[in-house]
Amino acid sequence: MASRFVILGFAALVALSLAGVAAGQCDPVARSVDIVQLCASAAAARTVCCGAVMAAVEEGGIPCLCSAAEMPYAITAGLDAGDFLRWYRNCSGSRARPAELEATCFDPQDRDDGVSPDPIPYAVPTPPPPISVPAQPQPQIPPPPSPISLPAPPPPSTGGQPAAPSPAIPWWSEHLKIVIIVSAILILVFGLLACVRCGGPAGEVAASAFNKLSDIPGHITSGGRTATPEGHGAATSAAPSPCASGTRQHTAARPRSTVVYACVNCALTDGASDDEAATHMTKGSMTGAMSQDFPRNKEIVKSLLVSRPEVGREGMPIALRSNHFAVKFAGVDSNLYQYNVSITTEDDKMVSAKSTQRMIIDKLLQASELALKNFAYDGANSLFTVGPLSQNNFLFEISLEEASKRAAACTSGQGSSIQAETHESQQSKTFKVSIRYAGKFDLNSLTSAPGGSESEPAQGALRILDSVVKEQHAKKYNFTDLTGGISGCHVLHSSFHTTIGGLFLNMDVSTTTVVTPGPVIDFLLKNQNIKDINSINWPRAKAVLKNIRVCAEFNNKKFKIIGISDLPCHMQRFRMKVHDASNKVQTVDISVKDFFKSMHIELAMPSLPCLDVGKPNRPYYLPLELCHIASLQRYANVLSPEQRAILVEISRQKPQERMRVITDALESNRYDCHPVLSACGMKIKKQLSSFAGRVIPTPTLVVGNSEELMPKKARWNYNSKKLLDPVRIERWAVVNFSAHCDVRWICEQLINCGRTKGIYIGDPYPLVDEDSESRRYSVIERVDRMFERVEPNRFRPQFLLCVLPKRKNCEIYGTWKKKNLHELGIATQCIVPFHKMNDQYFTNVLLKINTKLGGMNFKLALEHHQMIPIVSRIPTLILGMCVSHSSPGRADMPSIAGVVGSRRWPLISQYRASVRTQSPKVEMIDSLFKPLENGGDDGIIRELLLDFYQSSQQRKPAHIIIFRDGVSESQFSQVLNVELNQIKKAYQNFEPQNLPKFTVIVARKNRHTKLFRAKSPDNVPPGTVVDSSIVHPRQYDFYMCAHDGQLGTTRPTHYHVLLDEIGFSADDLQKLMLSLSYVSQRSTTAISVVAPLRYAQLAASQMRQCIEVEAHPGSSSPDSLCRTIPELPKLHGNICSSMFFC
């Protein structure tokens, strides 16, 4: 059907052209010549019509002015032929034109021979003269065609026969012609869109046609308007008039440009809706500009995800298996139906408790008329079934046999009286269940998805299938005690994916940490490893319990802890209203203990404080002894070294063991036996999918004395090797915050190790140990007292070695880093002494110190010989971007955006970091471009561009490669159309003339895809790449294992190429990304993700600890959110360009 629309459209256009020529209305050759002469001689530099006509004639596809000039303006501006003629006379600056041209292409009633006025009054304001602007360098563009000389027409005869009049044209011909043109174009466009949507050969041809449209400077965008990509050619030289004038101004450009609309004064851009644009244009505030460059105030054209151009070829083939199980449908043509569920109480209050919802739905599906249908429930607000129900809307009343009476706990309104009450709505035994039809999803759409279809029905069907399988194993958990009241929970993950190889079920097992359910008092005793209740550290308990949900014994209701009361239960008082014997309301002041005694609950430990489960401005107290910790709550705090060791041990699974666990889970859950999936005819293969991958060769490294070093299994060492570019350290000092450490021995070992690696390290001055008296002060005072003893302003050390008392969650670390990086500008390295401080340990410490001080430990051989494809030939800036969010429960803390950029091109091993704060939990970076009132830019990208320019022999990047971390598939378009647009604007502010080419790649590490060797029990070798079989059917993605998995099963990194204007081949891009996994200067192994992303993560994480120094734990409620985001203090000039984050 779609192809029929295309054929009809082409046929209408061809028929119109042939009919015009046959009727003598227009001679193609003569009219083309007249058009070119007319446009070249009639102030073409100020007219849109002439530019459009010249473009059409140059293309050779439209035979006369009727088609070439009327159609573009009539379509884009909404004018008919008569309006266009009058406008054209005004903008061309001449009322004289060849008579046959006017008679041929326009209605006689619209002619103006200088005698009779226009029959229809139409006032067109005269365009103001062009405003001169400073000249800017222009790129090389083809000059416009020269005017064509034509013989002058013979003078009119004064004697003999008069000149024959032009043939009369029927009045309806012009209108019929416009109707046919517009109808043909609409049929053609809708036909192409239908072809693209339906796929197949016709869809490929249609998609190719649209791609060709997007290759020209101006192309049609969504909504029927047109836009010009930023960076095409030079900026226009005409300045627009204010919106209030109501005039349309037009600037000249090369003939192949197309009309674009942008309101210069009120900044309406393509982001506006079609209705907004139409309304705006009728007010005369839109500027039709034919520009070779994108206007500075206009949004950049939206980018689309690039499709896979090819698959890689280089590398050694390897047989692989994956935890993807093939899914087939046994020829069943069924539809999945979704119904929205709403559950309310008798007084119309929504039921939000998941357990209550599930109990109600279970009883509904057993006792109602729906009992004969097979349902799947997602545990929230959706029901799924195969085949429709008897009607679209249902309303049921369900009665539960038992319900707990829920009495109010002790509340205080900070001086206001609050009446104690019972929550009758929560104890209601009757519930109202509303079921409404939501949508239908065809399972056949899943079979077409591997061929490239990404329709909404296919995605909706996948979401339904995911909900079904999650319901199947929602109640199956295994726990392992990690000590301290924390448990490891083994979780099964399963989801459906459409890939090149078809539909697959991805299954995996993972371990997360949860709070062990039980009495709150027992948890605190275990967490603090004590046996006496009186020994509980209550400030520490308050921090651990924050945001944990508890269940009250007396009413079985769940609450979230926000704090702990300052007073014990028998002293903590509040005011409440009660009714006396005469039913009069009285306000009484009562303690928490007495309140529960009035409810016939005697507290056994009234001397313990209360849990505050209310709001910051309205406390809500519960006795500790009456509360139990609810199950399945993730533990978000930092684990102790002992807990971490146990977690690693229980999570560590060799490849063969993990394959067995996954296949056993598939067998035990029996997904294809679920009533809904079985009714769909689904069959899941019980064997892991098999396919072929490739192993890319390991890159060679260059160390000291230009010696080449070949890593083995992605690892290397510096035994009998020296660093490539070692620094000389003459002034340094050591500060010791740890009481149990021999600092002098550490210094001797560090100096000796440095000597063997080529680093000269002098004796430290001074060695400062913290005295016992200072440990009683606050963290900030301890650090300040230490610096008073070091005297850095007089001594000016190159770096400071700081010995910390503990490895993780040390409160001194953030304060120490902030003091050095922001205030003093001194590089610093922190260490934690432990029993395995061998030569390898000190080597790793020296690698970080040498990098922070500006040295280089090694580089790639390709980098050394400048043989990296494309990157070594053309100045290329490599960016790594990520956002670090605060821990759960700290919604008051801002997120940290970290971006690193390469420097000293053609190197790819050196980077500079720029870090900014932004709104909490916001993933998109909003500080890449920050325009200033004076026209400058204070954003991240400009800082990195300037550093690249200054460190790369005053070269500006022609290519920019962007690596992004931490975004989901649903955010890919935001990366392209929000963050990339910011980067382009920042570059235009930095260099207005030329826009570089971009390649944008997203790395996703926390995925559930695992790769196994088909013929070996070992992990896949480093350099393994998979870009077939299990990858996306249309998008450009691949899996890469760059590192060597020593423990457990190697987790591959999933890379998505969103944009590739640079034009890397698949092999060159994969080799580049493998090479970037080897350039981490702080490591002697390949890392699992490219180094720029790892550096961005380190920079953001380090700055987060700096801003948390003065922050105090606050409430996560909306009332306590920061209204202004605090900015990070500027890095000191001495270290801002260093790799301080290593």
N, C-alpha and C positions, 0 to 999 in steps of 0.2 A: 504493500500500500504506500509506503514512504517513497519508493522509487517512482510510483505513478505521479506523485506530487512534483518530483523533480522533472520528469518528462513533460508534464503539463506546463511547468514554468518555462522551461527552455522553448517549448513549442510556441507559447504565447509571445515570447520575445522575438523569436525568429519570424513568426507570422506578422507581427507588427512592423518589423523592419522591411520585410518584403512588400507588404501592402503599401508602405509609404513610398518606396522607390517606384513600384508599379504605377501608382496613381499620379506620379509626377510631382508629388508634394515636396520632394527633397532629392537633390542629386548628391550622392555621398561625396564625390570628389570635389565638386564645386563648393559644397557647403563646408567641407572641412577646410578648404583653403580660405574661404571667407571668415570662418571662425578664428583661425590662427591669426589672420591679418587684423581682425577686429580686436581680439584680445591683446595682441602685441602693441596695438596703437592706441588703445583706450584706457590708459592708466591701469594696466593689469596689476601693478604693484599694490593697488588699493582695492581690488575687487575680488571677492570670493568666486563670483560666477566665472570670471575669466580663468582663474586658476583651475577650477573644476573642469571647464570646457577644454582647456589645453591638456589636462591630464587625460580626459576621455578621448580626445583626438589622438594623443600620443599612443594610447593603448590600441587605437584602431578598431574598437569594438562597437562604437556608437556612431551612426552615419551622419547625423545632422544636429543642428542646434536644438531642435525640439527635444531630442533624446538626451543630448549631451549637456545642455545648459539648464533646461527646465527641471529635469528629473532630480539631479542632486539637491538643488535648492528646494524644490517642492517637497521632497521627502524629508529633508532635515529641518526646514523652517516652516513647513505647512502652508505654503503659498500656492495659489493656482497660477495659470499661465499669465493672466492679465496682470495680477499683482507682481509677478516676476518681471514682466516687461517694464512696468513703470519703475520698479526698483532698479532695474538694470540701467535705464536711461539716466537715473540720478547718479548711480555709483560710477558709471563709466565716464561721466563728464562730457558727454556729447549726445545731442539729440538726433544727429544725422547718422544714417546707416543705410546699407544697400537696400533698395526697395524690394528686390526679390527675396532677400533674406527675411525681411519683416513679413512680407506677404505669405511666405512659405510656412513659417514656423509659428505665427501668432494670428489670433482672431482679428479680422478686419476692424472690428469695433474698437480694438485696443490700439489701432495705429495712430500715430501722431505725426502728421506731415507738416506741422508748423502752422496750420490754418485753424483746425477745429480743436477745441480742448478735449481733454480726456472725458469720456462719457461717464465714468465713475470717479467721483472725487477721491483721491488717495494722496495724502500728504506724506511724503518721504523726506525726512530731514536730511539736509546736506551733510555729508560726513566732514568732520573738521580736518584740517590739514594734518599730516603726520607730525608727531612730536619727535624731535631728534633726541636720541639718547647716546651716551658714550659708546663709541665703537668698540666691539669686542672681537677677538680673533675668531674667524669663522672656519669651519672645516671645509675641505674640498668637496664641492657639490657640482653636479653638472649644470652648465649655464642654461638659461631658458632658450627655446628655439628662436632664431632670428626671424624678424618679420619677412613675409614672403611678398615680393613685388608682383603686383598684378597690373595688367594694362588698364588705363583709365577708361571708364565708360564713355561712349560717344556722346557728344552734346546733343540735347534734344533738337529735333528738326523743326524749323520754323515754317517749312513748306512741305508739301507732299502729304503722305499719309501720317496720321499721328501714331505715336507708339502704342503698341497693343497693350491693353490693360492686363494686369496680372490675373490669372484664373481665379474665379471665386471659389472659396472654400466653404463647405456647409458649416452652419453655426454649431452643429453638434460634433464636428470632427475633433475639435480640440479637447472637449470634455470626454469624448469616448476614448481618445488616445490616452489621456491621463488615467482614466479608469483601468484601461487594459494594462498600462505600464505598472501601476501600483498593484493590481491583482496578480500580474505575472511575477513580480518581485516577491510578494507575500507567499505565493504558492511555492516559489523556488526556495525561499528561506525556510518555511515550515517543512518542506520536503527534506531539505538537508538536515534540519534538526531531528526529524523523525528517523532518518537513516542513521544518524550518529547514535541515537538512543537504542535503536533495535539491533545495532551491531551487524556483523556479517560483512560480506564484501562491499555492499552498498554503503554500510556505515564507515568502512575504511576510506572509501572514496570521498564521502562527505566530510569526514574528519580531516582528510588531507586538504580539502578545499578551504576549510576554516583555518587550518594551520598556515596555508599560504596567505590568507587574509591577514593573519597576525604578523607575518613577516614584513609587510610594508609599513612605512612610518605611521600612517593613520589607519586604524582598523576598527571595524564595528565591534562594540562591546555590548554587554548586557543592557537591556532596556531600550535598544534601538538607537542610543546615542553613540557618538564616536569619541575616541580618545587617541592620543598620540603618546607612545612610550617615551619615558624620560630618557634624555641622553641622545636622541636622534638629532644630530646636526647642531646648529647654533641657535641661539635665542632670537626671537623676533625683535625688530627694532621699532615697532609701533606701540605707542602707549595707549591704553584704553581710557575711555571717558568714565566719569562716575556713573553708578547705576541709576541715579535719579534722572539723568538726562534722557533715558529711554532710547538711546541710539544703539544701533548694532554697528560695531566697528570690525573691519576685516583687514588683516595683514597678509602680505604676500609671502609665499614660500615656493619651494620647487614644485613643478607640476604634479608630482605623484602624491603630494600630501592630500589629506582629507580634512573636512571641516571638523573642528573640535569645539566644544562649548565649555566655557569656564567663566564664572562671574569673578572678576578680579577684585572688586571692592568688598563684596560680602562673602567671598570664599565658598560659594556653593560648588561642590565637586561631584565627581562620579559616585561618591558615597551617598548622595541624595537619591531619593526614590524618583521614579519616572514622573509621578504626579507633582512632586516638588519642583523638578526641573521644568516641567511644562508650565506650571504656575509662575515660576520665576521668569521664564522666557517671555510670557505674555506681558509681564511688567516692563519688558525692555531692558532687563538687567543682565542678560546673558551676552557674552561676547563670542561671536563666531570667529575663531582665529585659525588661520592656516599657518601653523608654526612648525619649524623643523626641530625645535627643541621643546621639551616639556616645560610649561610655565612653572615658575618657582613656587607659586602658591597653589598649585593643583596637585591632587593626590596622584600617586603613581599607579599605573594600570595594574590591576590585580594579576598575580601570577598563578599559574596552575601547576600541579605536580607533574614532573616529567615522567614519561613512560620509559620502560626499559629499552634501551637502544640495541643491546646485544648482551651476550654472556661471555665471560672470560674464557680464554683458551690456554693460557700459560699455567704451568705447574704440573706436578706429578699426580695422575689420577689415584684416587683412593676410594674403596668401597665403604660406605657409611650406612648407619641406621639412625633413626630418630624416634623420639617418643610421640610420634604422630601415627594415628591409626586410621586407615582408610575407611570411609563411610559410603555406603551405597543404598539406594532406594530400589526396592524390588518391584519396580513398575507400577507403583501406586500413585494415582493422581488424586491427592488429598490436599485440602486447605487447612491451615492452622488458624483458628479463630481466637482472638484475644478479647477478654471482657474485663473492664475496670470494676474493682470491688471497693465499696465504701461501707465501713462498719461504724455504727454510732450506738450510743446508749439510748435509753428511753427519753432522756432530756436533750437529745440531739447533740451530744458531745462526742467528738471523734475518739475512737479507741486506737491508741498508738502503741500499746504494748504488743510486741511481736508474738509472745507466747499466747496471749489472749486471742489475738487475731487467728493464730493457727488452730487453736482449740475450737473457735467458732466455725471456721471454714471446714474443719474435719467433721464436725457434727452436721453442718449444712449439707455436705456432700453425701452423708450417710442417711439422713432422715427426710430429705426433701425429694421433690420430683426430679432433681438432677442426679439422683443416685445411680441411674442407669447409664450415665455418660462417664467417659474417662477424662479426668481433669488433671492438670498440673498447676500447682500454686507456687508463686515465687516468694511467698512469705511476707509480702507487703500489700500491694493493691492490684494485682493482676491474676486472672485465671486464664488458662489456656486449654483448648479442647480441639479434637479433630472433628471437623464437621460442625455446622451451626447448631445453636440451641433452638428451641421451638419458638422463641420470641427474643427480641432485642433487649428488653428491659424486664428485670425481675425485682421484687421487693419481698424479703422474707423477714420473719421474726423468729429468732433462735433463743431458747432459754437454756442457760447452764444450770446444772443441778446444784452446784455449790459455788459460793463466792465468799471471799473473806470480807469481814467488816473492817473498814479502814478509817481509823480515827486520826484526827490531826495531831501532829506532834507539837512541841513547844515552840511558839513563834514569838518574835519581838519586832515591833515596828519602830524602834528607836524613839520611844516616847509616845507613840500613838497606841491606842487600845485596839487589840485584835481579839475577836471572839473565837474561842475554840469550837470547832465544828467537825462533823463527820462528812466524808466525801461520799455522799449517797450515789453520785453518778458513777463512781468506781465500784460500788457494791451491787449495782443493778444486775439482776439475773436474766433480764430480757434485753436482747440486742437486735437492732435493725440492720439488715444486710441488703445493700443495693447492688445489683449487678447490671451493668450497662455494656452494650456492644461497643468495642473500640476499633477493631480492624480485622482484616482478613489478609493472610499471607500465603502465597502459593509456594509449595515446596518445590515445584518445578523450577522456580527461579534459582534455587541453589544449584541445580545441575547446569544452568547456563553461566553461573558466576565464574567457574574456572576459565571459561572462554573469554572473560573480560567484562561481564555485566556486573555493575555495582549498584543495581537499582535498590530503591528503598524496600520493596517487598523482600528481596534477598537478604538485606541486612536485618529486616524485622524478623524473618524466619530464623536467622542465626541467633538473635537475642532470645527468642522463645526457646529454642533448643538448649541454649546455655542455661536458662532458668530451670528447665526440666532436669538437666543432669546435676545442677547444684542442689536441687531439692532431693535428689536421690541419695546424695551422701552428706546432707546437711547435719546429720546427728552422729556422724562417725568420727571420733577423735581419739587419739592416743596421747598420753601425757608422760613426761619424764621429769622427775624432781631435779631442779638445779640448785637447791638449797636457798636459804634466805627468803622463803615464801614465794619463790618464783619457779614456774614450771615451763618446760619446753613442750609445745603442742605441735604434733605432727599433722599437717593439713594437706588434704588432697585437692589439687587444682585440676579442673577440666573445662575445656572450651572448644567450640567448633571454629574452624578456619577454612576459608576457600583459598586454594593455592593453585599454582600452575598444574599440579598433579591431580587436582580434584578436591573434594570435600574431605577434611580430616578432623579427627578428634584429638586434641592435644591434651595429654595427661602428665602430671608431674606431682611430686611430693616435696614439701618444704617444711621447715621447722621455725616456729616463731615463739617468742617468749610471752607468757601470760601470767597474771597474778593467780596464785593458788587460792581457790575458793575456800571459805571457812570463816570462823569468827575473826573479827578485826583484831582483837587482843592477841590471839594466837599468831596472826600474821606479823604483828609488830614485834613480838618476842623472837620469831624466826628471822625476821629481816635484820634486827639489830644483834642477833646471836646472843641473847641474854635469857635468863630464866626468871628473874624477879620483875614484877610489874612496876615496882617503884623505881627501877633503874632505867625506865624508858626515856630516851632522849626525845622530848616532845617537839622541839624545832625540826629535828630530823624526821620525826614521824609525820609532821605536818607537810613537809616537802614530798615525802613518799606517797602519802595518801591522797594528795591533791588530784582531783578529777577521776578518782576511782568510784565506781558505783557500788552501793551497798543495799542490802535488802533488810528492812526492819522486821523483826520477829513478830511484833504485836499487830501489824497490819499487812504484812507480806507485800509492801510497796517498795519500789526501788527509788533510790535517791543518788545524786552525785555529790561527792564531798568537795567543798570549796575551802575548808579550813577547820581549825580546832579552836574551841573556846578558850579564853584565858583563865576562866574560873572552873572549879570542879562542879559536878552536878548539884550538890547540895547548896552551893553558893551562887550559881548562875541563875538569875532571876529574870522574869519578864512579866508584862502586864497582860491581862486578858479579861474579857467580859463574861460574866456568868449571870444566871437567873437565880434569884433567891426563892424562898418558899411562896412569896406573893407574886412571883413571876415578874419581878422588877429587875432591870438590868443593873448590875453593879460591876465596877472595875476593881479588880484585886491584883495585888502584886504577889507572885508565887514563884517558888523555885522549881527547877526541872524535876528534882527528886519528889517534891510534894505533888506536882502535877501528875506524875505517873502513879504515885500512891493513890491519888483520887480515882485513877482508872484501874485500881486493884493490881498494880504491877509494882512489886517491891524490888528496888535496886540493890544488888548485892555489893556493888563497888561504887558508892556515890562520891568517893573522893577522886575518881577519874574525871578528866575533862569531857566535854561533849563534842560530838561531830557537828560541824556546821554544814548543813545541806541545803541552805536557802540561797539568797542572793546577797550581793555585797551591801545593799541598803536595807535588807530585811533578813536577818539571821533566822535560821530554822534548826533548832537543836535536837539531837538524838543522843541518848546515852551510848557509849561505846559498847557496853556489854549486851545491848539489844540489837546489834547490827552484825550482819554477815556479809562478807565480800561476795558479790555475784560472780558467776562463772564466765569464762571466755572473755576476759578483759586483757587487752594487750598491755604489756609492761613496756613503757617507753623510756624509762630511765637507763642510765649507764650501768652495765653489768660489772660486777667485780671480776678480777682476773680468774678466780676459781669458777665462777658461774660461766664466764666466757669459755674456759677450757672444757667444761662439761658440755656446753652447747655445741662447740665445734666437734667434739667427739661423737655426740649422738647424731649430728647432721652429716658427718663424713660418711659418704657411701661411694665405694668404688663403682666403676661403670657397670660391672656385671651384677652387683647387688642392687643398684638403682633400677636396672632393667627388670630384674625379678620383682622388685617391689611394685613397680608401675604395672606390669602385666598382671600381677596378682590382684591389684586394686581394680583393674578393668574386669577381671573375671568375677570378683566378689560383688561388684556393684551391678553388673548385668544391665547396663544402660538400655540396650536394645530390647530388653524384656519389659521395660516400663510401658504401661498401658498406652500412653500417648505416643511414644516413639514406635512401639510395636504396631499401632494402628496406622502409622505413617509408612510402614513397610521398610523401616530402617534396619540395616545390617552393618555391624561394626566388625571389621577384621581384627582378629585377636593377636596378630603379629605386628611388630614395629615396622614402619615403612623403611624400605631399602632404596638407596639411590647412590649416585656417584658424586664425589666431591673432588677438590684439587688441593694440593699442598704447594703453596708458593715458596720459592727458595728463600732462605734466611739471608737478610742483608749483612754485608761485611762492615765491621767497625774499624776506625782508625784511632789509635791511642798515642801516647808519647813517642817522640822520635819518628813520627809517621809510620809506626808499625801497625800492620793490619792484624785484626783479631776477628776470628770467626766464632760466633756464639754456638754453643752446643745445647740443643734443647732449649733454646731461647735464654740461655744463661751464660755468663762469663765472669771472670774474676781478674784482679790486678796483681796476681802473683808474678813477681819478677817483671812487672809492667809499671810504667809511669803514666801519670795523667797527661793529657794532650797539652793543656795550657795551664799549668799550676801557678798559683799566686804566691807571693812572699809575705809572710805574716811576721811582723816585728813587734807590734804593740797589741797586746791582748790581755784580758784579765779573766779570772774565774770567780764566780760567786756561788756559794753553796747554801741552799735552803734545806738540805738534807742533813740530819744529825748523824746518820750512820753511813759515812762515806769517807774514803781516803782520797782526798782531792789531789794530793801530790802524786800518788801512783797513777791516777787517771791522766794527769798532765804529762808524765813521763811516757806513758804508752802512746798518747796522742802525738807527741813530738817524734818518737821513734817511728811510728807508722807513717807519719808525714814524710820523713826523710826517705823512706823506701819508695814512696809514691811520687817523689819529686817536689814536694812542698817544703819550703824552709819555714820552720816555726821556731821563733825565739822563746826564751823563757817568759812565762806569764808574769805580769805585774799589775795589780797585786793578786794575792789569794785571799779572798774574804769569806769567812764563815759567819753565818748568822748566829748571834748569841741567843741564849735561852730567854732572855728578857724580851727580845723583839718578837718572839713567837706569840706573845700575849696580845699584841696589837692587831689592828685590822690588816687586811691584805695590802691595801694601798699604803698604809703607814709602814708596813714591813719592807715593801719595795723601795719607798722613798728613803728609809734609813739605810738600806743597802747601797743606794746610789750615793748617799752622803759619804760613805766610807770609800767607795771606789773613786770618787772625784773624776767623772768622765770629762767634764769641761776642761780640766787642767791636763789630764792624762791623754785624752783623745784616742782611745783604743780603736783598732780596726774592727774588732768584733769582741763580743762577750760570750763566754761559755757559762751557761746557767745550769746548775745541778738541782733538779726538782726532787721533792720527797716521794712522789708517786707518779705513775705513768698516765693514768686516765683520770679525767675530771679533776685536775689539780686547779685549785682556785687561784694560785699564783700565776699560772701561765698567761691568762688574758691580760692581767695588769702589767706583767713584765713585758709582753710584746707591745702593748700600747705605749708604754713609756719609751721603749727603744725606737719603734718604727715611726711614731708620730711626733714625739717631743725632741728626742736627742739625735735621731738619724744614725743609729749604730746597728750594724748587723749583729744578730744574736742567734746562738744555737743552744737549744735546751736538750738535756739528756737526763735519763733516769738510771742510776746505777743498779745493776743486778749481777747475778753470779756468773753469767756467760758473757763477760766483756772480753772477747777474744779479738784477734787481729781483724777478722771480718767485720766485727762490730765497729771498731775504730775506723776501718776503711769506709764504711757507710757514713759515719759521722763526718769524715773528711770530705767525702763527695759533696755533702750538703754545704759545708763551710766554703769549699772552693767555688761552688756555683754561686752562692750568695755574695761572695766578694768579687765576682766578675770573671772568674776563670772558667775553663771548659774542660770537662773530664774526658770526653770522647766525641766523635761525630761519625756519621755514616761515610763509607767510602764513596758512595755516589755523591754525597754532599761535598766531600773533600775534593773530588775531581770535577764537580759541577756537571753531573750527568743525570740529574733527576729530570725525567721527561716534563717538558713545558715549564716547570717551576724554575729550573736553572737558567732557562733562556729568557724568560719574561719576568719582570719584577712582580712578585707574588706575595701578598700579605695573607697569612694564615691566622684565623681567629678561632678561639675556643670560648664558648659562652655557656654559662650555667647559672642557676639560681639556688641559693641555699635557704631553706625555710627553717623556722624555729621548731623546736620540739613540740609534740602534742601537748595541749594545755597551756601554751604560751602564745596565745593569739595577740598579746599586746606587744610582742617583739616583731620588728620589721624583718622582711626578707632581705637577703643580701645577694645582689647581682654581681657576679664575677666574670670579667672578660679579659682574656690574654691575647696579645698580638705578637707575631713574630717580628724580629728585628735583625739588622745586619744581613739583609739579603745579599747573596743567595743562600745563607744558612737557614736551616729549618729547626735548629736546636736551641736557639736563644729567643726568649720571650719576655715581654713586659706585661704587668697586670694593672688593671684599673677596676676598682671595686666601688659600688654605690649601694645605698639603701633604697628600698621601695616598700610599697604597701604590703602588709602581712599576707602570706599565702597567695600572692600574685605571681604567676609563672612567667608572663611576658615581661621582658625587660623594657622599662619605660625611660631610661636615661641614656640610650644610645645617641640620641640627638636632642640637645637642649638649647634651642635658639635663644639668644639674648636680645635685648632691646636695641643694642647698637649694631645688630646684624651679625654678631659673632656666634660662637657655639661653645657651650661648656659641657658637651656630652662625652661619653666614653670613647666613641669612635674617633673623634677629632684628636683626642690625646694620643691614641695609638697610631693614627695616621702621621702625626707630627713626629713621633718617635721613630717610626719606620723611615720617614723621609730623612731625618737627621742622621740616622745610623746606617743608611744604605746609599751613601754617596749622592745625596739630594735626588734620589729617584722616587717617583710616585708610583704606587702599585697600579699595574694594568690589569691584574687578576686578583681577586679576593676569594679565598676558600674559607667558608664558615662551617664550623662544627658546633652543633647544638646538642645539649644533653638535657634530660629531664622532662621532655614533652611527650604527650601521648599522640596517637594517630589523629584524634579529633582536633588537636592543636597545630597540625602541620600547616594548615592554611593561614593561621595567625602568624606563624614564623615567617612565611613568605610575604604576607600582605601587611604585617604590622612591624615586625622587627627588621626585615629586609628593607622595607621602605624607609625606616629611620636611618639605616646605614647608608642608603642611597642619598638621602637628603643631607646627611653629615658629609658625605664625600662631595656633593655639589657645593656645599658651603666651603669646603676645603679647596676644591678644584672645579670651578664652574664649567670648564670647557669639555672635558672628556669624562665619561662614566665608565668604570672598569667592568669587566665581565665577572660574573659571580657563579660560584658553585656552593650550594647549600646542602649539608649532610647532617642528619640527625642520628645520634647514637643512642641505643636503648639497651641497657645492661641487665636490668631486672626482668628478664623474660623467662618463660617456662620451657623454652625449646632446649633440648639437650641433644648432643651429637655423640654417637658411639661408633667405634670401629667394628666393622662387620666380622673381621677375621682375627681379632686380637682382644684380649681382656684389658688392654691399656687404654689410656685416654687418647684422644685424637692428637696428632702431632701439632706443634706450633706452626702457624701459617695455613691452617686448614680453612678453606673458603667453600661456601655453598651458595650458588646463585641459580639453582634450578630445583624443580620438584616441590620443595616445601616453601618457596618464596611466594610473594604476592602475585596474583595473576596479571596485574597491569602495572603496578608501581615499580620503581627501580630500587630494589632492596637486595641485600645479601647478608649472610652470616659469616663471621670471621672469628677464629680462635687464634689470636696472635701469641698468647702466652702458653706456658707449659703448666698444666694442672698437676701439682704434686699431691694435693690432698683431695679426696673425693672425686667428683666428676666435673670436667671442664665446662664452664658456662660460656657459650659464645656470645659475642656482641652483635646485636642486630642493627645494621646500618641502613638508613633510608636516604637515598639521594633525591632531594626535593627539586633541585634545579641544577642544571649543568650548562651554563652559557659558555664556559671555557672549552668544553668539548673533549673531555678526557675519554680515552677508550676504556673499556671495562678492565682490561689488564693493567693499564697504567694507573688507574684510580685505585685499584685494589693493592697494587704494589706500593703506591704512595702511602696508603693508610697503614699497611704493615710496617713500612719504614718509620712512620710517625709513632708507632707503638714501641720502637726501639730507642728513641731519642730522649727518654726521661733521664735527666742528668743526676737524679738522686737515687738511681737504681742500678743494679747489675743484672737485671732480668728484663725481658720484654713485659710490658704491662698489658692488661686486657683491653684497654681503650686507648685511643690516640692521645699522645702526650698533651696537646693543647687543652683538651677537656679535663685531663687529670690536674693540670696546673690551675685551671679556672676553679675547679672544686677546692683545691688546697687554699687558694687565695681567698675565696669566699668564706671557707670554714675558719681560716685564721682571723679574718676581720670580724666574723661573728663573735668570736670569743673576746675580741677587744671591746665591742659595744655592750657585751653582757657584763662587763666589769662593774659598771655603776648601776646596772639595772637590778631592780629587786623583783622577786617573784610577785606577779600580779594576777588578778583574776582574769579568766578567759572570757568573761561575759562581755557583750557588746558595750556595756556602759564603761568598761575599763580600757577600751581600745585607745591607742594613741591617736589623737586627732591630727597631729602633725608628725610626719615621719622624721626622726632625727637623722641628720646627715653625718656621715663618717668624717672624722677629722682627716685633713689632708696628710698624706704621707710626707715625711721629711724629704727635702730635696736630695739628700745624700743617698737615699736608698730607693727613691720612687722608680728609677729605671732598672733596678737590680732584680734578680730573681729571689726576692726575700721569702717567697712562699715555699721554697724547696725544703 
